[in-house]
Amino acid sequence: MVEGRSAAAEGRDSAVVERQNRNEKNMKKRGKNILSMGAVLAVFCAAFELISMLLQPKYMTELEEGSFISQYYREAGGHDVIFLGDCEVYANFSPMELYRNYGITAYIRGTPQQLVWMSYYVAEETFRYETPRVLVFNVNAMRCSEPVSEAYNRLTIDGMRWSGSKAGIILASMTEDERFLSYVFPILRYHSRFDKLTGEDFAYLFQVKDNTFNGYQLHTETVPTGSLPVKKVLADYRFGDICWEYLDKLRVLCGENGTELVLVKAPSLYPYWYEEYDEQIREYAAAYGLSFYNFVERAEEIGLDF
């Protein structure tokens, strides 16, 4: 009887061992399948990202302004002053002169047609990298209370790194015909560029050149002012509610980070900066104890000969 039980037990043990071996083989097979699927997925994702990078405009030789926003990340940190705004900041204010004459380190995070909500989210992102003593905002953007075009949106947004700030700026800036996913997956927007690729797309696939000096667009030419459009009388000079909303948010954001917000109107002749515009900004600055400098009025004082 003992021998019989031993044989039965051995049989059961043998069956258990056989099942364990089968399970181990199946697990190894599933593991290999998972690894294979993972490798295929990784290759697919890498190829997808590479194609997306290739198709995105590089903004190195044409529309250089589209590369300005991305160049900040290599210089992020340690600046006394950050400038925000449209072309009036990156074409007017020189960080080189600020440092040479006053020892002030500055960076200009300006982009073409950077609207108020865009400046807010760029500022929000900037505070992730540094806390400047002063943030200078050019109030020219207060004139516009609606997104202008996808093309202008892309010049600011595409170069930003992914964060909650980038998601916010996309949602605030999209025109009616735009879709959020086209910013998440640029290939959805630029898939038609396959037959428009140039040497620039390949040369700057993994590296970019600096088109600015700390965000300042370097120019050496001197061109006198020509004729300007007739100055029109507007039906309404009031800034839009959304502009005031985001200017308030920018002011509060600076206060929370211990940064002084300074408002400026850069020196320019067009688009026209009406006295009615100026009065609204002066009242706002006075109400919240902010500094406001209108450099259009000070052009002669600072030696600017249009």
C-alpha positions in Angstrom: 0.0 0.0 0.0 2.8 2.3 0.9 4.5 1.6 -2.4 1.2 2.3 -4.3 0.7 5.6 -2.6 4.3 6.5 -3.4 3.8 5.8 -7.0 0.6 7.8 -7.1 2.3 10.7 -5.3 5.2 10.5 -7.8 2.7 10.6 -10.6 1.0 13.7 -9.2 4.4 15.3 -8.6 5.4 14.6 -12.2 2.2 16.2 -13.4 2.8 19.2 -11.3 6.3 19.5 -12.6 5.1 19.2 -16.1 2.5 21.9 -15.7 5.1 24.2 -14.1 7.4 23.6 -17.0 4.6 24.4 -19.5 3.7 27.5 -17.5 7.3 28.6 -17.5 7.6 28.1 -21.3 4.3 30.0 -21.8 5.5 32.8 -19.6 8.8 33.0 -21.4 6.9 32.9 -24.7 4.6 35.7 -23.6 7.6 37.7 -22.3 9.3 37.4 -25.7 6.1 38.4 -27.4 5.7 41.4 -25.1 9.4 42.4 -25.7 8.9 42.0 -29.4 5.8 44.1 -29.4 7.5 46.7 -27.2 10.4 46.9 -29.6 8.1 47.3 -32.6 6.2 50.0 -30.7 9.4 51.8 -29.8 10.6 51.7 -33.4 7.2 53.0 -34.6 7.2 55.8 -32.0 10.8 56.8 -32.9 10.0 56.8 -36.6 6.8 58.8 -35.9 8.7 61.4 -33.9 11.5 61.6 -36.4 9.1 62.2 -39.3 7.2 64.8 -37.2 10.5 66.6 -36.5 11.4 66.5 -40.2 8.1 67.9 -41.4 7.9 70.7 -38.9 9.2 74.1 -40.2 12.7 74.8 -38.9 12.6 78.7 -39.1 16.3 78.9 -39.6 16.6 80.9 -42.9 13.0 81.8 -43.5 10.7 83.3 -40.9 13.5 83.2 -38.3 11.1 84.6 -35.7 9.5 81.2 -35.4 12.7 79.8 -33.7 13.0 82.6 -31.1 10.8 81.0 -28.4 12.7 77.7 -28.4 16.2 79.3 -28.1 15.4 80.4 -24.6 15.8 77.0 -23.0 19.5 76.9 -23.7 19.9 80.2 -21.8 17.2 79.8 -19.2 18.0 80.9 -15.6 19.7 83.8 -13.9 18.3 86.8 -15.7 17.5 90.0 -13.9 14.9 91.0 -16.5 12.6 89.2 -18.9 10.8 91.0 -21.8 7.5 89.8 -23.1 5.6 91.0 -26.2 5.5 91.2 -29.9 8.1 92.3 -32.5 8.3 95.6 -30.7 10.4 94.0 -27.9 12.8 91.8 -29.9 13.5 94.5 -32.4 13.8 97.4 -30.0 15.4 96.4 -26.7 19.0 95.2 -26.6 20.2 92.9 -23.7 23.7 93.7 -24.9 23.3 97.4 -24.1 21.6 96.7 -20.8 24.5 94.6 -19.7 27.2 96.9 -21.1 25.8 100.0 -19.6 24.1 98.8 -16.4 25.3 95.3 -15.7 21.7 94.0 -16.1 21.2 90.5 -17.5 18.1 90.3 -19.7 16.4 87.9 -22.0 13.6 88.8 -24.5 10.9 86.1 -24.9 9.2 88.0 -27.7 7.5 86.5 -30.7 5.5 87.9 -33.7 2.0 89.0 -32.8 2.4 87.8 -29.3 -1.0 88.6 -27.8 -1.7 89.2 -24.1 -2.8 85.7 -23.2 0.3 84.3 -25.0 2.5 86.6 -22.9 0.8 85.3 -19.8 1.5 81.7 -20.5 5.0 82.4 -21.7 5.6 84.2 -18.4 4.0 81.3 -16.5 6.4 78.9 -18.2 9.4 81.2 -17.6 8.8 81.1 -13.8 9.4 77.3 -14.0 13.0 78.1 -15.0 13.8 81.3 -13.2 12.5 84.2 -11.1 13.6 87.5 -12.7 13.6 90.7 -10.6 11.6 92.5 -13.3 9.2 91.4 -16.0 8.7 93.9 -18.8 5.5 93.6 -20.8 4.9 95.6 -24.0 1.3 96.8 -24.0 1.0 97.1 -27.8 -0.7 93.7 -27.6 -3.6 95.2 -25.7 -5.0 96.4 -29.0 -6.0 92.9 -30.1 -8.6 90.8 -28.3 -8.9 87.9 -30.7 -6.5 85.3 -32.2 -5.1 86.6 -35.5 -4.2 83.5 -37.4 -2.9 80.0 -37.0 0.3 81.0 -38.7 1.1 83.6 -36.0 0.0 81.1 -33.3 2.5 78.5 -34.6 5.4 81.0 -34.4 5.0 81.2 -30.7 3.5 77.8 -29.7 5.4 75.2 -31.8 8.7 76.1 -30.2 7.5 75.8 -26.6 8.3 72.7 -24.5 5.4 70.6 -23.3 3.9 71.7 -20.0 0.6 72.9 -18.6 1.6 76.4 -19.9 1.8 75.1 -23.5 -1.6 73.4 -23.1 -3.0 76.6 -21.8 -1.6 78.8 -24.5 -3.0 76.4 -27.2 -6.5 76.4 -25.8 -6.5 80.2 -25.4 -5.1 80.9 -28.9 -6.7 78.5 -31.3 -8.8 79.9 -34.1 -12.1 78.2 -34.9 -10.5 76.0 -37.6 -7.7 74.7 -35.4 -7.6 71.5 -33.4 -5.7 70.9 -30.2 -4.3 67.5 -31.4 -2.6 69.2 -34.3 -0.3 70.8 -31.7 0.2 67.6 -29.8 1.0 65.7 -33.0 2.4 68.3 -35.5 2.4 65.6 -38.2 -1.3 66.1 -38.4 -0.7 69.7 -39.4 2.5 69.4 -41.5 1.9 66.1 -43.2 1.5 67.9 -46.6 5.1 69.3 -46.4 6.7 66.1 -47.7 7.0 67.5 -51.2 8.1 70.9 -49.8 11.1 69.7 -47.8 14.4 71.6 -48.4 18.0 71.2 -47.3 17.2 73.3 -44.2 14.8 70.6 -42.9 17.6 68.1 -42.9 20.4 70.3 -41.9 18.6 71.5 -38.8 16.8 68.3 -37.9 18.7 67.8 -34.6 20.4 71.1 -34.1 19.5 74.8 -34.5 21.5 77.9 -34.9 21.0 81.0 -32.7 19.0 83.7 -34.6 19.1 86.1 -31.7 21.3 87.4 -28.9 19.3 86.7 -25.7 16.1 87.0 -27.7 17.1 90.3 -29.5 16.9 90.1 -33.3 20.2 91.5 -34.6 20.0 94.0 -37.4 22.7 96.3 -38.9 20.8 98.0 -41.7 19.5 101.5 -41.4 16.3 102.3 -43.2 14.4 105.7 -42.8 10.7 105.8 -42.2 8.7 106.0 -45.3 5.0 106.8 -45.8 2.6 105.6 -43.2 -1.1 104.8 -43.5 -3.6 107.5 -42.7 -4.4 107.6 -39.0 -8.0 106.6 -38.6 -10.6 107.6 -36.1 -11.8 104.5 -34.3 -15.4 103.8 -33.2 -14.2 102.3 -29.9 -10.8 102.7 -28.3 -11.5 100.5 -25.3 -9.3 97.4 -24.9 -11.2 94.0 -24.9 -12.2 92.3 -21.6 -10.0 89.3 -22.4 -6.9 91.6 -22.6 -7.7 93.1 -19.2 -8.3 89.6 -17.8 -4.9 88.4 -18.8 -3.1 91.6 -17.9 -4.6 91.1 -14.4 -3.5 87.4 -14.4 0.0 88.5 -15.4 0.1 91.1 -12.7 -1.0 88.6 -10.1 1.5 86.0 -11.3 4.4 88.4 -11.0 3.2 89.4 -7.5 3.1 85.7 -6.4 6.7 85.3 -7.5 8.0 88.5 -6.1 8.7 90.0 -9.5 8.1 93.6 -10.4 5.8 94.0 -13.5 6.8 97.0 -15.7 4.6 98.1 -18.6 6.1 99.7 -21.6 5.1 100.9 -25.0 8.1 100.4 -27.3 9.0 103.2 -29.7 7.3 102.7 -33.0 5.3 104.8 -35.4 2.9 102.1 -36.6 0.5 100.6 -35.7 -0.7 103.8 -34.1 -0.7 104.1 -30.4 -3.6 106.4 -29.7 -3.8 108.8 -26.7 -7.0 106.9 -25.7 -4.9 103.7 -25.5 -2.3 105.4 -23.4 -4.8 106.9 -21.0 -6.2 103.4 -20.2 -2.8 102.0 -19.5 -1.8 104.9 -17.3 -5.0 104.5 -15.2 -4.3 100.8 -14.8 -0.7 101.4 -13.8 -1.7 104.0 -11.3 -4.4 101.8 -9.8 -2.0 99.0 -9.1 1.2 100.9 -8.5 3.0 99.8 -11.6 5.6 101.6 -13.6 4.6 102.5 -17.2 7.0 104.0 -19.8 5.7 105.3 -23.2 8.9 105.3 -25.3 7.0 106.7 -28.3 6.8 110.0 -26.4 10.4 109.7 -25.4 11.9 109.0 -28.8 13.6 112.4 -29.1 14.8 112.2 -25.5 16.5 108.8 -26.1 18.0 110.0 -29.5 15.8 107.9 -31.7 15.5 109.5 -35.2 12.8 107.7 -37.1 
